[in-house]
Amino acid sequence: MLDFIRDVLPGPAFAGAGPTLIRHLIGDQASDLVKVPSADFTKAALQAGSVLNFG
């Protein structure tokens, strides 16, 4: 899944989006079980987008 997300998203600016998105969708506990890397700075962007969409 991470490879697919990396291939689909454009450029290196979105390199951390895969793990961040997966962790957001399935939670940290499940992500840790399947060894999804930790979220990076893209977590802040995802949270900001959630506030804008649902705030």
C-alpha distance matrix in Angstrom:
0.0 3.8 5.4 5.1 6.3 8.6 9.9 10.6 12.3 15.8 17.2 17.1 18.2 14.8 13.3 13.1 11.8 8.1 9.4 12.3 10.9 8.9 12.2 14.2 12.9 12.9 15.4 16.1 17.4 14.4 12.2 14.8 14.8 11.3 12.1 10.0 12.4 15.1 15.2 17.4 19.8 17.4 17.9 21.4 20.5 18.4 21.3 23.8 22.1 22.2 25.9 26.7 25.2 26.7 29.5
3.8 0.0 3.8 5.4 5.2 6.1 8.6 10.0 10.7 13.8 14.6 13.9 15.1 11.9 9.8 9.7 9.2 5.6 6.9 10.2 9.7 8.5 11.3 13.6 13.3 13.6 15.3 15.4 17.1 14.8 11.8 14.0 14.8 11.4 11.0 8.4 9.7 12.4 12.4 14.2 16.7 14.6 15.6 19.1 18.4 16.8 19.8 22.2 21.0 21.5 24.9 25.8 24.8 26.5 28.9
5.4 3.8 0.0 3.8 5.5 5.0 6.1 8.6 10.2 12.8 13.5 13.3 15.3 12.5 10.3 11.4 11.3 8.4 10.3 13.5 13.0 12.2 15.1 17.2 16.8 17.3 19.1 19.1 20.8 18.3 15.4 17.3 17.9 14.3 13.8 11.6 12.5 15.5 15.5 16.7 19.0 16.9 18.5 21.8 20.7 19.5 22.8 24.8 23.4 24.3 27.8 28.3 27.3 29.3 31.8
5.1 5.4 3.8 0.0 3.8 5.4 5.1 6.2 8.7 11.7 13.5 14.2 15.8 12.7 11.5 12.8 11.6 8.7 11.5 14.0 12.6 12.1 15.5 17.0 16.0 17.0 19.4 20.1 21.9 19.1 16.6 19.2 19.6 16.0 16.2 13.7 15.0 17.5 17.0 18.2 20.0 17.4 18.9 22.1 20.4 18.9 22.3 24.1 22.2 23.1 26.7 26.9 25.5 27.6 30.4
6.3 5.2 5.5 3.8 0.0 3.8 5.4 5.2 6.1 9.6 11.4 12.0 12.8 9.4 8.8 9.7 8.0 5.6 9.0 10.9 9.4 9.9 13.2 14.2 13.8 15.4 17.4 18.2 20.5 18.2 15.4 18.2 19.3 16.1 15.9 12.8 13.6 15.4 14.2 15.2 16.6 13.8 15.4 18.4 16.6 15.2 18.7 20.4 18.5 19.6 23.1 23.3 22.2 24.3 26.9
8.6 6.1 5.0 5.4 3.8 0.0 3.8 5.6 5.6 8.0 8.8 8.9 10.6 7.8 6.3 8.5 8.1 6.6 9.7 11.8 11.5 12.2 15.0 16.4 16.6 18.0 19.6 19.7 22.1 20.2 17.0 19.2 20.6 17.3 16.3 13.3 13.2 15.2 14.1 14.4 15.8 13.5 15.8 18.6 17.0 16.4 20.0 21.4 20.0 21.5 24.8 24.9 24.3 26.6 28.9
9.9 8.6 6.1 5.1 5.4 3.8 0.0 3.8 5.8 7.6 9.1 10.5 12.6 10.3 9.5 12.1 11.5 10.1 13.3 15.4 14.5 15.2 18.3 19.4 19.2 20.7 22.7 23.1 25.4 23.1 20.1 22.4 23.4 20.0 19.3 16.6 16.8 19.0 17.9 18.1 19.3 16.8 19.3 21.9 19.9 19.2 22.9 24.1 22.2 23.9 27.2 26.9 26.1 28.7 31.1
10.6 10.0 8.6 6.2 5.2 5.6 3.8 0.0 3.8 6.4 9.3 11.4 12.5 9.9 10.5 12.7 10.9 10.0 13.7 15.0 13.4 14.6 17.9 18.3 17.9 20.0 22.1 23.1 25.5 23.3 20.5 23.3 24.4 21.1 20.9 17.8 18.2 19.9 18.2 18.5 19.1 16.1 18.5 20.8 18.3 17.4 21.2 22.1 19.8 21.5 24.8 24.2 23.1 25.9 28.5
12.3 10.7 10.2 8.7 6.1 5.6 5.8 3.8 0.0 3.8 6.7 8.6 9.0 6.4 7.9 10.2 8.4 8.8 12.5 13.1 12.1 14.1 16.9 17.0 17.3 19.8 21.4 22.2 25.0 23.2 20.3 23.0 24.6 21.6 20.9 17.5 17.2 18.3 16.1 15.8 16.0 13.0 15.7 17.7 15.1 14.7 18.5 19.1 17.1 19.2 22.3 21.6 21.0 23.9 26.2
15.8 13.8 12.8 11.7 9.6 8.0 7.6 6.4 3.8 0.0 3.8 7.0 7.7 6.8 8.6 11.7 10.7 11.9 15.3 15.7 15.2 17.5 20.0 20.1 20.8 23.3 24.6 25.1 28.2 26.6 23.5 25.9 27.7 24.8 23.7 20.3 19.5 20.4 18.2 17.1 16.7 14.2 17.4 18.9 16.1 16.6 20.3 20.3 18.5 21.2 23.9 22.9 22.7 25.9 27.8
17.2 14.6 13.5 13.5 11.4 8.8 9.1 9.3 6.7 3.8 0.0 3.8 5.5 6.3 7.3 10.8 11.1 12.7 15.5 16.1 16.5 18.7 20.7 21.2 22.4 24.7 25.5 25.5 28.6 27.4 24.0 26.0 28.1 25.2 23.6 20.3 18.9 19.6 17.6 15.9 15.5 13.8 17.4 18.7 16.3 17.5 21.0 20.9 19.9 22.7 25.1 24.3 24.7 27.8 29.3
17.1 13.9 13.3 14.2 12.0 8.9 10.5 11.4 8.6 7.0 3.8 0.0 3.8 5.3 5.0 8.4 9.9 11.7 13.8 14.5 15.7 17.8 19.3 20.1 21.8 23.7 24.1 23.6 26.7 25.9 22.3 23.8 26.2 23.6 21.5 18.4 16.4 16.9 15.1 13.1 12.9 11.9 15.5 16.9 15.3 16.7 20.0 20.2 19.7 22.4 24.8 24.4 25.1 27.9 29.2
18.2 15.1 15.3 15.8 12.8 10.6 12.6 12.5 9.0 7.7 5.5 3.8 0.0 3.8 5.7 7.8 8.6 11.5 13.5 13.1 14.4 17.1 18.2 18.5 20.5 22.8 22.9 22.6 26.0 25.5 22.0 23.8 26.5 24.2 22.2 18.7 16.7 16.4 13.9 11.5 10.4 9.2 13.0 13.8 11.9 13.8 16.9 16.8 16.5 19.4 21.4 21.0 22.0 24.8 25.9
14.8 11.9 12.5 12.7 9.4 7.8 10.3 9.9 6.4 6.8 6.3 5.3 3.8 0.0 3.8 5.5 5.2 7.9 10.4 10.1 10.9 13.5 15.1 15.3 17.0 19.3 19.8 19.8 23.1 22.3 18.9 21.0 23.5 21.1 19.5 15.9 14.4 14.4 11.8 10.4 10.0 7.7 11.2 12.8 10.7 11.6 15.1 15.5 14.8 17.3 19.8 19.6 20.1 22.7 24.2
13.3 9.8 10.3 11.5 8.8 6.3 9.5 10.5 7.9 8.6 7.3 5.0 5.7 3.8 0.0 3.8 5.6 7.0 8.8 9.8 11.2 13.0 14.4 15.6 17.3 18.9 19.3 18.7 21.8 20.9 17.3 18.9 21.3 18.8 16.8 13.5 11.7 12.4 10.7 9.5 10.3 8.9 12.0 14.2 13.1 13.7 16.9 18.0 17.6 19.6 22.3 22.6 22.9 25.3 26.8
13.1 9.7 11.4 12.8 9.7 8.5 12.1 12.7 10.2 11.7 10.8 8.4 7.8 5.5 3.8 0.0 3.8 5.6 6.0 6.4 8.7 10.5 11.2 12.5 14.6 16.1 16.0 15.2 18.4 17.9 14.4 15.9 18.7 16.7 14.5 11.0 9.0 8.9 6.9 6.0 7.6 6.3 8.7 11.4 11.0 11.2 14.1 15.8 15.8 17.3 19.9 20.8 21.2 23.2 24.6
11.8 9.2 11.3 11.6 8.0 8.1 11.5 10.9 8.4 10.7 11.1 9.9 8.6 5.2 5.6 3.8 0.0 3.8 5.7 5.1 5.9 8.5 9.9 10.3 12.0 14.2 14.6 14.8 18.1 17.2 14.0 16.4 18.9 16.8 15.4 11.7 10.7 10.6 7.9 8.0 8.8 5.8 7.8 10.7 9.4 8.7 12.1 13.8 13.0 14.5 17.4 18.1 18.1 20.1 21.9
8.1 5.6 8.4 8.7 5.6 6.6 10.1 10.0 8.8 11.9 12.7 11.7 11.5 7.9 7.0 5.6 3.8 0.0 3.8 5.4 5.2 6.2 8.5 9.9 10.7 12.2 13.2 13.5 16.3 14.8 11.6 14.2 16.2 13.7 12.7 9.1 9.2 10.2 8.6 10.0 11.8 9.2 10.3 13.7 12.7 11.3 14.4 16.6 15.6 16.4 19.7 20.5 20.0 21.7 23.9
9.4 6.9 10.3 11.5 9.0 9.7 13.3 13.7 12.5 15.3 15.5 13.8 13.5 10.4 8.8 6.0 5.7 3.8 0.0 3.8 5.5 5.2 6.0 8.4 9.9 10.6 10.8 10.3 13.1 12.1 8.6 10.8 13.2 11.2 9.8 6.0 5.9 6.6 5.7 8.2 11.0 9.2 9.2 13.0 13.2 11.6 14.0 16.8 16.4 16.7 19.8 21.3 20.9 22.2 24.1
12.3 10.2 13.5 14.0 10.9 11.8 15.4 15.0 13.1 15.7 16.1 14.5 13.1 10.1 9.8 6.4 5.1 5.4 3.8 0.0 3.8 5.6 5.2 6.1 8.7 10.2 9.9 9.8 13.3 12.9 9.9 12.3 15.1 13.8 12.6 8.9 8.4 7.3 4.5 6.8 8.7 6.5 5.7 9.5 9.8 8.0 10.2 13.1 13.0 13.2 16.1 17.7 17.6 18.8 20.5
10.9 9.7 13.0 12.6 9.4 11.5 14.5 13.4 12.1 15.2 16.5 15.7 14.4 10.9 11.2 8.7 5.9 5.2 5.5 3.8 0.0 3.8 5.5 5.0 6.2 8.7 9.6 10.9 14.0 12.8 10.5 13.6 15.7 14.2 13.9 10.3 11.0 10.6 8.3 10.5 11.7 8.7 8.0 11.3 10.6 7.8 10.5 13.2 12.1 11.9 15.4 16.7 15.8 17.1 19.3
8.9 8.5 12.2 12.1 9.9 12.2 15.2 14.6 14.1 17.5 18.7 17.8 17.1 13.5 13.0 10.5 8.5 6.2 5.2 5.6 3.8 0.0 3.8 5.4 5.1 6.0 7.6 8.9 11.3 9.5 7.2 10.7 12.3 10.6 11.0 7.8 9.6 10.0 9.0 12.1 14.3 11.8 10.7 14.3 14.2 11.3 13.4 16.5 15.5 14.8 18.2 19.9 18.7 19.5 21.9
12.2 11.3 15.1 15.5 13.2 15.0 18.3 17.9 16.9 20.0 20.7 19.3 18.2 15.1 14.4 11.2 9.9 8.5 6.0 5.2 5.5 3.8 0.0 3.8 5.5 5.5 4.9 5.4 8.6 8.0 5.8 8.8 11.1 10.6 10.4 7.5 8.8 8.0 7.2 10.8 13.1 11.4 9.2 12.8 13.6 10.9 12.1 15.6 15.4 14.3 17.3 19.5 18.8 19.1 21.1
14.2 13.6 17.2 17.0 14.2 16.4 19.4 18.3 17.0 20.1 21.2 20.1 18.5 15.3 15.6 12.5 10.3 9.9 8.4 6.1 5.0 5.4 3.8 0.0 3.8 5.9 5.5 7.6 10.8 10.5 9.2 12.2 14.4 14.0 14.2 11.2 12.2 10.9 9.0 11.9 13.2 10.9 8.3 11.3 11.8 8.5 9.2 12.8 12.3 10.7 13.8 16.1 15.2 15.3 17.4
12.9 13.3 16.8 16.0 13.8 16.6 19.2 17.9 17.3 20.8 22.4 21.8 20.5 17.0 17.3 14.6 12.0 10.7 9.9 8.7 6.2 5.1 5.5 3.8 0.0 3.8 5.9 9.0 11.2 9.8 9.3 12.9 14.1 13.5 14.6 12.0 13.9 13.5 12.1 15.1 16.6 14.0 11.8 14.7 14.7 11.1 12.1 15.4 14.2 12.3 15.7 17.6 15.9 15.9 18.6
12.9 13.6 17.3 17.0 15.4 18.0 20.7 20.0 19.8 23.3 24.7 23.7 22.8 19.3 18.9 16.1 14.2 12.2 10.6 10.2 8.7 6.0 5.5 5.9 3.8 0.0 3.8 6.9 8.1 6.1 6.7 10.1 10.8 10.6 12.3 10.5 13.1 13.0 12.7 16.2 18.3 16.2 13.9 17.1 17.6 14.2 15.0 18.5 17.7 15.7 18.8 21.1 19.5 19.1 21.6
15.4 15.3 19.1 19.4 17.4 19.6 22.7 22.1 21.4 24.6 25.5 24.1 22.9 19.8 19.3 16.0 14.6 13.2 10.8 9.9 9.6 7.6 4.9 5.5 5.9 3.8 0.0 3.8 5.6 5.8 6.1 8.7 10.3 11.2 12.0 10.4 12.2 11.2 11.1 14.7 16.8 15.4 12.5 15.5 16.8 13.8 13.8 17.5 17.5 15.4 18.0 20.8 19.7 19.0 21.0
16.1 15.4 19.1 20.1 18.2 19.7 23.1 23.1 22.2 25.1 25.5 23.6 22.6 19.8 18.7 15.2 14.8 13.5 10.3 9.8 10.9 8.9 5.4 7.6 9.0 6.9 3.8 0.0 3.8 5.6 4.9 6.0 8.6 10.0 9.9 8.7 9.9 8.6 9.5 13.1 15.7 15.1 12.3 15.4 17.3 14.9 14.8 18.6 19.1 17.5 19.8 22.7 22.2 21.6 23.2
17.4 17.1 20.8 21.9 20.5 22.1 25.4 25.5 25.0 28.2 28.6 26.7 26.0 23.1 21.8 18.4 18.1 16.3 13.1 13.3 14.0 11.3 8.6 10.8 11.2 8.1 5.6 3.8 0.0 3.8 5.4 5.2 6.5 9.1 9.8 10.0 11.9 11.3 12.9 16.6 19.4 18.9 16.1 19.2 21.1 18.5 18.4 22.2 22.6 20.7 22.9 26.0 25.2 24.3 26.0
14.4 14.8 18.3 19.1 18.2 20.2 23.1 23.3 23.2 26.6 27.4 25.9 25.5 22.3 20.9 17.9 17.2 14.8 12.1 12.9 12.8 9.5 8.0 10.5 9.8 6.1 5.8 5.6 3.8 0.0 3.8 5.4 5.1 6.6 8.6 8.8 11.7 12.1 13.6 17.4 20.3 19.2 16.9 20.2 21.5 18.7 19.2 22.9 22.7 20.9 23.7 26.3 25.1 24.6 26.7
12.2 11.8 15.4 16.6 15.4 17.0 20.1 20.5 20.3 23.5 24.0 22.3 22.0 18.9 17.3 14.4 14.0 11.6 8.6 9.9 10.5 7.2 5.8 9.2 9.3 6.7 6.1 4.9 5.4 3.8 0.0 3.8 5.4 5.3 5.9 5.1 8.0 8.7 10.3 14.0 17.2 16.2 14.3 17.9 19.1 16.7 17.6 21.2 21.2 19.9 22.8 25.2 24.3 24.3 26.3
14.8 14.0 17.3 19.2 18.2 19.2 22.4 23.3 23.0 25.9 26.0 23.8 23.8 21.0 18.9 15.9 16.4 14.2 10.8 12.3 13.6 10.7 8.8 12.2 12.9 10.1 8.7 6.0 5.2 5.4 3.8 0.0 3.8 5.5 4.8 6.0 7.9 8.6 11.3 14.8 18.2 18.0 16.1 19.5 21.3 19.2 19.9 23.5 23.9 22.7 25.2 27.9 27.3 27.1 28.9
14.8 14.8 17.9 19.6 19.3 20.6 23.4 24.4 24.6 27.7 28.1 26.2 26.5 23.5 21.3 18.7 18.9 16.2 13.2 15.1 15.7 12.3 11.1 14.4 14.1 10.8 10.3 8.6 6.5 5.1 5.4 3.8 0.0 3.8 5.5 7.9 10.7 12.1 14.7 18.3 21.7 21.1 19.4 22.9 24.4 22.0 22.8 26.5 26.5 25.1 27.8 30.4 29.5 29.2 31.2
11.3 11.4 14.3 16.0 16.1 17.3 20.0 21.1 21.6 24.8 25.2 23.6 24.2 21.1 18.8 16.7 16.8 13.7 11.2 13.8 14.2 10.6 10.6 14.0 13.5 10.6 11.2 10.0 9.1 6.6 5.3 5.5 3.8 0.0 3.8 5.8 9.3 11.7 14.1 17.4 20.9 20.0 18.8 22.5 23.5 21.2 22.6 26.1 25.7 24.7 27.8 30.0 28.9 29.1 31.3
12.1 11.0 13.8 16.2 15.9 16.3 19.3 20.9 20.9 23.7 23.6 21.5 22.2 19.5 16.8 14.5 15.4 12.7 9.8 12.6 13.9 11.0 10.4 14.2 14.6 12.3 12.0 9.9 9.8 8.6 5.9 4.8 5.5 3.8 0.0 3.8 6.2 8.9 11.8 14.9 18.6 18.1 17.2 20.9 22.1 20.4 21.8 25.2 25.2 24.6 27.5 29.7 29.1 29.5 31.4
10.0 8.4 11.6 13.7 12.8 13.3 16.6 17.8 17.5 20.3 20.3 18.4 18.7 15.9 13.5 11.0 11.7 9.1 6.0 8.9 10.3 7.8 7.5 11.2 12.0 10.5 10.4 8.7 10.0 8.8 5.1 6.0 7.9 5.8 3.8 0.0 3.8 6.6 8.7 11.8 15.3 14.6 13.9 17.6 18.6 16.8 18.5 21.8 21.7 21.3 24.3 26.3 25.8 26.4 28.3
12.4 9.7 12.5 15.0 13.6 13.2 16.8 18.2 17.2 19.5 18.9 16.4 16.7 14.4 11.7 9.0 10.7 9.2 5.9 8.4 11.0 9.6 8.8 12.2 13.9 13.1 12.2 9.9 11.9 11.7 8.0 7.9 10.7 9.3 6.2 3.8 0.0 3.8 6.5 8.9 12.7 12.7 12.3 15.9 17.1 16.1 17.8 20.8 21.2 21.3 23.9 25.9 25.9 26.7 28.3
15.1 12.4 15.5 17.5 15.4 15.2 19.0 19.9 18.3 20.4 19.6 16.9 16.4 14.4 12.4 8.9 10.6 10.2 6.6 7.3 10.6 10.0 8.0 10.9 13.5 13.0 11.2 8.6 11.3 12.1 8.7 8.6 12.1 11.7 8.9 6.6 3.8 0.0 3.8 6.4 10.1 10.7 9.7 13.0 14.9 14.1 15.2 18.2 19.1 19.2 21.4 23.6 24.0 24.6 25.8
15.2 12.4 15.5 17.0 14.2 14.1 17.9 18.2 16.1 18.2 17.6 15.1 13.9 11.8 10.7 6.9 7.9 8.6 5.7 4.5 8.3 9.0 7.2 9.0 12.1 12.7 11.1 9.5 12.9 13.6 10.3 11.3 14.7 14.1 11.8 8.7 6.5 3.8 0.0 3.8 7.0 7.1 6.0 9.4 11.1 10.5 11.7 14.5 15.5 15.8 18.0 20.1 20.6 21.5 22.6
17.4 14.2 16.7 18.2 15.2 14.4 18.1 18.5 15.8 17.1 15.9 13.1 11.5 10.4 9.5 6.0 8.0 10.0 8.2 6.8 10.5 12.1 10.8 11.9 15.1 16.2 14.7 13.1 16.6 17.4 14.0 14.8 18.3 17.4 14.9 11.8 8.9 6.4 3.8 0.0 3.8 5.4 5.9 8.2 9.9 10.6 12.0 14.0 15.3 16.4 18.2 19.9 21.0 22.3 23.0
19.8 16.7 19.0 20.0 16.6 15.8 19.3 19.1 16.0 16.7 15.5 12.9 10.4 10.0 10.3 7.6 8.8 11.8 11.0 8.7 11.7 14.3 13.1 13.2 16.6 18.3 16.8 15.7 19.4 20.3 17.2 18.2 21.7 20.9 18.6 15.3 12.7 10.1 7.0 3.8 0.0 3.8 5.3 5.8 7.3 9.2 10.4 11.5 13.2 14.9 16.2 17.6 19.2 20.7 21.0
17.4 14.6 16.9 17.4 13.8 13.5 16.8 16.1 13.0 14.2 13.8 11.9 9.2 7.7 8.9 6.3 5.8 9.2 9.2 6.5 8.7 11.8 11.4 10.9 14.0 16.2 15.4 15.1 18.9 19.2 16.2 18.0 21.1 20.0 18.1 14.6 12.7 10.7 7.1 5.4 3.8 0.0 3.8 5.3 5.0 6.2 8.6 9.8 10.6 12.4 14.3 15.3 16.5 18.3 19.1
17.9 15.6 18.5 18.9 15.4 15.8 19.3 18.5 15.7 17.4 17.4 15.5 13.0 11.2 12.0 8.7 7.8 10.3 9.2 5.7 8.0 10.7 9.2 8.3 11.8 13.9 12.5 12.3 16.1 16.9 14.3 16.1 19.4 18.8 17.2 13.9 12.3 9.7 6.0 5.9 5.3 3.8 0.0 3.8 5.4 5.1 6.2 8.6 9.8 10.6 12.4 14.3 15.3 16.4 17.1
21.4 19.1 21.8 22.1 18.4 18.6 21.9 20.8 17.7 18.9 18.7 16.9 13.8 12.8 14.2 11.4 10.7 13.7 13.0 9.5 11.3 14.3 12.8 11.3 14.7 17.1 15.5 15.4 19.2 20.2 17.9 19.5 22.9 22.5 20.9 17.6 15.9 13.0 9.4 8.2 5.8 5.3 3.8 0.0 3.8 5.5 5.1 6.1 8.5 9.8 10.6 12.3 14.2 15.3 15.3
20.5 18.4 20.7 20.4 16.6 17.0 19.9 18.3 15.1 16.1 16.3 15.3 11.9 10.7 13.1 11.0 9.4 12.7 13.2 9.8 10.6 14.2 13.6 11.8 14.7 17.6 16.8 17.3 21.1 21.5 19.1 21.3 24.4 23.5 22.1 18.6 17.1 14.9 11.1 9.9 7.3 5.0 5.4 3.8 0.0 3.8 5.4 5.1 6.1 8.6 9.9 10.5 12.2 14.2 14.6
18.4 16.8 19.5 18.9 15.2 16.4 19.2 17.4 14.7 16.6 17.5 16.7 13.8 11.6 13.7 11.2 8.7 11.3 11.6 8.0 7.8 11.3 10.9 8.5 11.1 14.2 13.8 14.9 18.5 18.7 16.7 19.2 22.0 21.2 20.4 16.8 16.1 14.1 10.5 10.6 9.2 6.2 5.1 5.5 3.8 0.0 3.8 5.5 5.1 6.2 8.7 9.9 10.5 12.1 13.3
21.3 19.8 22.8 22.3 18.7 20.0 22.9 21.2 18.5 20.3 21.0 20.0 16.9 15.1 16.9 14.1 12.1 14.4 14.0 10.2 10.5 13.4 12.1 9.2 12.1 15.0 13.8 14.8 18.4 19.2 17.6 19.9 22.8 22.6 21.8 18.5 17.8 15.2 11.7 12.0 10.4 8.6 6.2 5.1 5.4 3.8 0.0 3.8 5.4 5.0 6.3 8.7 9.9 10.5 11.0
23.8 22.2 24.8 24.1 20.4 21.4 24.1 22.1 19.1 20.3 20.9 20.2 16.8 15.5 18.0 15.8 13.8 16.6 16.8 13.1 13.2 16.5 15.6 12.8 15.4 18.5 17.5 18.6 22.2 22.9 21.2 23.5 26.5 26.1 25.2 21.8 20.8 18.2 14.5 14.0 11.5 9.8 8.6 6.1 5.1 5.5 3.8 0.0 3.8 5.4 5.2 6.3 8.7 10.1 9.8
22.1 21.0 23.4 22.2 18.5 20.0 22.2 19.8 17.1 18.5 19.9 19.7 16.5 14.8 17.6 15.8 13.0 15.6 16.4 13.0 12.1 15.5 15.4 12.3 14.2 17.7 17.5 19.1 22.6 22.7 21.2 23.9 26.5 25.7 25.2 21.7 21.2 19.1 15.5 15.3 13.2 10.6 9.8 8.5 6.1 5.1 5.4 3.8 0.0 3.8 5.4 5.1 6.1 8.5 9.5
22.2 21.5 24.3 23.1 19.6 21.5 23.9 21.5 19.2 21.2 22.7 22.4 19.4 17.3 19.6 17.3 14.5 16.4 16.7 13.2 11.9 14.8 14.3 10.7 12.3 15.7 15.4 17.5 20.7 20.9 19.9 22.7 25.1 24.7 24.6 21.3 21.3 19.2 15.8 16.4 14.9 12.4 10.6 9.8 8.6 6.2 5.0 5.4 3.8 0.0 3.8 5.4 5.1 5.9 7.5
25.9 24.9 27.8 26.7 23.1 24.8 27.2 24.8 22.3 23.9 25.1 24.8 21.4 19.8 22.3 19.9 17.4 19.7 19.8 16.1 15.4 18.2 17.3 13.8 15.7 18.8 18.0 19.8 22.9 23.7 22.8 25.2 27.8 27.8 27.5 24.3 23.9 21.4 18.0 18.2 16.2 14.3 12.4 10.6 9.9 8.7 6.3 5.2 5.4 3.8 0.0 3.8 5.5 5.4 4.8
26.7 25.8 28.3 26.9 23.3 24.9 26.9 24.2 21.6 22.9 24.3 24.4 21.0 19.6 22.6 20.8 18.1 20.5 21.3 17.7 16.7 19.9 19.5 16.1 17.6 21.1 20.8 22.7 26.0 26.3 25.2 27.9 30.4 30.0 29.7 26.3 25.9 23.6 20.1 19.9 17.6 15.3 14.3 12.3 10.5 9.9 8.7 6.3 5.1 5.4 3.8 0.0 3.8 5.8 5.4
25.2 24.8 27.3 25.5 22.2 24.3 26.1 23.1 21.0 22.7 24.7 25.1 22.0 20.1 22.9 21.2 18.1 20.0 20.9 17.6 15.8 18.7 18.8 15.2 15.9 19.5 19.7 22.2 25.2 25.1 24.3 27.3 29.5 28.9 29.1 25.8 25.9 24.0 20.6 21.0 19.2 16.5 15.3 14.2 12.2 10.5 9.9 8.7 6.1 5.1 5.5 3.8 0.0 3.8 6.0
26.7 26.5 29.3 27.6 24.3 26.6 28.7 25.9 23.9 25.9 27.8 27.9 24.8 22.7 25.3 23.2 20.1 21.7 22.2 18.8 17.1 19.5 19.1 15.3 15.9 19.1 19.0 21.6 24.3 24.6 24.3 27.1 29.2 29.1 29.5 26.4 26.7 24.6 21.5 22.3 20.7 18.3 16.4 15.3 14.2 12.1 10.5 10.1 8.5 5.9 5.4 5.8 3.8 0.0 3.8
29.5 28.9 31.8 30.4 26.9 28.9 31.1 28.5 26.2 27.8 29.3 29.2 25.9 24.2 26.8 24.6 21.9 23.9 24.1 20.5 19.3 21.9 21.1 17.4 18.6 21.6 21.0 23.2 26.0 26.7 26.3 28.9 31.2 31.3 31.4 28.3 28.3 25.8 22.6 23.0 21.0 19.1 17.1 15.3 14.6 13.3 11.0 9.8 9.5 7.5 4.8 5.4 6.0 3.8 0.0
